[in-house]
Amino acid sequence: MKTNRAVRTPGGLSVRVDVRTLVVGTLLLLVALAASVVLIGTGDFPIPAADVVRTLLGEGEPGQEFIVTELRLPRVLVGLLVGASLGLAGALFQSISRNPLGSPDVLGLGQGATAGALVVIVLFSGTADQVALGALAGGLATGFAIYVLAWKRGVHGYRLVLVGIGVSAIVTAVNGYLLTKSDIVDAARAIVWMTGSLEGRDWDQVWPLLALCAVLVPLVLANSRGLRTMEMGDDVSYALGVRVERVRLVLMLSAVLLTASATAASGPVGFIALTAPQLARRLTRAPGPNLVPAMCMGAALLVGSDWISQRVFGAGQLPVGVVTGVLGGVYLLWLLVTERRAGRI
């Protein structure tokens, strides 16, 4: 059975479609949407899934409509957007660095965004909106520093990962210093934010993140062909006419913005960016960055983790960042065991 098929548009454009990747991406999207419906119905006032769908279609009761659209839907949408953003950013960094560890978690972008938020919390006692802006600025500054320090006639994967690990260690130390210099109230507030949570998220977090994704996702997908070619090496890419450094800069900037904005909206949610692209690749069994499946996997993982945190421990008792950390740690242990059994480590 053929897994790759060419689809020709009426305008004469030919597009290659991997059937398995298309099926896996569709199923992951359906899983994310189904988990979202279940999550919206979870809480102190449970709502059946059928009533949730009916309410989303504008046919629900007034009480259910308020609970769904004003209280629970924004939190779920933030979870979907954050998960998709982190999954896409992780796929981009892993493809650019050609290293499965080349994710925002390892490169220190999450820690950089955390540093920006801590500066606003500890030094200025800023509002929630100011903390989000500080996290965005911190993530962008960290990404710029990594790019500059990793530059040497171009940015190469091995050097990018090493520089990112070093910058991550430095920024983590800075975060620890800021916490030790804060008073007990600001320290408690900072610790809650650093855990990563969707608690209390509303439409103010949805719209900026949605607008940024609406701009960056098409931009990334438009450069996906060059990204796929770059996985064969810079020399081959140059020979095939790819403007390597331009494509790499655009995609890295997009990945940094996606990571920083996701962290600004929910706090640093760990392991989604690291595990989502790898799980998507294992399911699709397709070469290349698997950008869309990684997005859908990230959204499904984060919404599913939020459902676990509410269903098992009760809403607000366990931040979603703790659940993703546990699941990500279990995945890494499983990966190490399987790699060792295969004799690769």
Rosetta blueprint (number, residue, H / E / L):
1 M L
2 K L
3 T L
4 N E
5 R E
6 A E
7 V E
8 R E
9 T L
10 P L
11 G L
12 G L
13 L L
14 S E
15 V E
16 R E
17 V E
18 D E
19 V H
20 R H
21 T H
22 L H
23 V H
24 V H
25 G H
26 T H
27 L H
28 L H
29 L H
30 L H
31 V H
32 A H
33 L H
34 A H
35 A H
36 S H
37 V H
38 V H
39 L H
40 I H
41 G L
42 T L
43 G L
44 D L
45 F L
46 P L
47 I L
48 P L
49 A H
50 A H
51 D H
52 V H
53 V H
54 R H
55 T H
56 L H
57 L L
58 G L
59 E L
60 G L
61 E L
62 P H
63 G H
64 Q H
65 E H
66 F H
67 I H
68 V H
69 T H
70 E H
71 L H
72 R H
73 L H
74 P H
75 R H
76 V H
77 L H
78 V H
79 G H
80 L H
81 L H
82 V H
83 G H
84 A H
85 S H
86 L H
87 G H
88 L H
89 A H
90 G H
91 A H
92 L H
93 F H
94 Q H
95 S H
96 I H
97 S H
98 R L
99 N L
100 P L
101 L L
102 G L
103 S L
104 P H
105 D H
106 V H
107 L H
108 G L
109 L H
110 G H
111 Q H
112 G H
113 A H
114 T H
115 A H
116 G H
117 A H
118 L H
119 V H
120 V H
121 I H
122 V H
123 L H
124 F H
125 S L
126 G L
127 T L
128 A H
129 D H
130 Q H
131 V H
132 A H
133 L H
134 G H
135 A H
136 L H
137 A H
138 G H
139 G H
140 L H
141 A H
142 T H
143 G H
144 F H
145 A H
146 I H
147 Y H
148 V H
149 L H
150 A H
151 W E
152 K L
153 R L
154 G L
155 V E
156 H L
157 G H
158 Y H
159 R H
160 L H
161 V H
162 L H
163 V H
164 G H
165 I H
166 G H
167 V H
168 S H
169 A H
170 I H
171 V H
172 T H
173 A H
174 V H
175 N H
176 G H
177 Y H
178 L H
179 L H
180 T H
181 K L
182 S L
183 D L
184 I H
185 V H
186 D H
187 A H
188 A H
189 R H
190 A H
191 I H
192 V H
193 W H
194 M H
195 T H
196 G L
197 S L
198 L L
199 E L
200 G L
201 R L
202 D L
203 W H
204 D H
205 Q H
206 V H
207 W H
208 P H
209 L H
210 L H
211 A H
212 L H
213 C H
214 A H
215 V H
216 L H
217 V H
218 P H
219 L H
220 V H
221 L H
222 A H
223 N L
224 S H
225 R H
226 G H
227 L H
228 R H
229 T H
230 M H
231 E L
232 M L
233 G L
234 D H
235 D H
236 V H
237 S H
238 Y H
239 A H
240 L L
241 G L
242 V L
243 R L
244 V H
245 E H
246 R H
247 V H
248 R H
249 L H
250 V H
251 L H
252 M H
253 L H
254 S H
255 A H
256 V H
257 L H
258 L H
259 T H
260 A H
261 S H
262 A H
263 T H
264 A H
265 A H
266 S H
267 G L
268 P L
269 V L
270 G L
271 F L
272 I H
273 A H
274 L H
275 T H
276 A H
277 P H
278 Q H
279 L H
280 A H
281 R H
282 R H
283 L H
284 T H
285 R L
286 A L
287 P L
288 G L
289 P L
290 N L
291 L H
292 V H
293 P H
294 A H
295 M H
296 C H
297 M H
298 G H
299 A H
300 A H
301 L H
302 L H
303 V H
304 G H
305 S H
306 D H
307 W H
308 I H
309 S H
310 Q H
311 R H
312 V H
313 F H
314 G L
315 A L
316 G L
317 Q L
318 L L
319 P L
320 V H
321 G H
322 V H
323 V H
324 T H
325 G H
326 V H
327 L H
328 G H
329 G H
330 V H
331 Y H
332 L H
333 L H
334 W H
335 L H
336 L H
337 V H
338 T H
339 E H
340 R H
341 R H
342 A L
343 G L
344 R L
345 I L
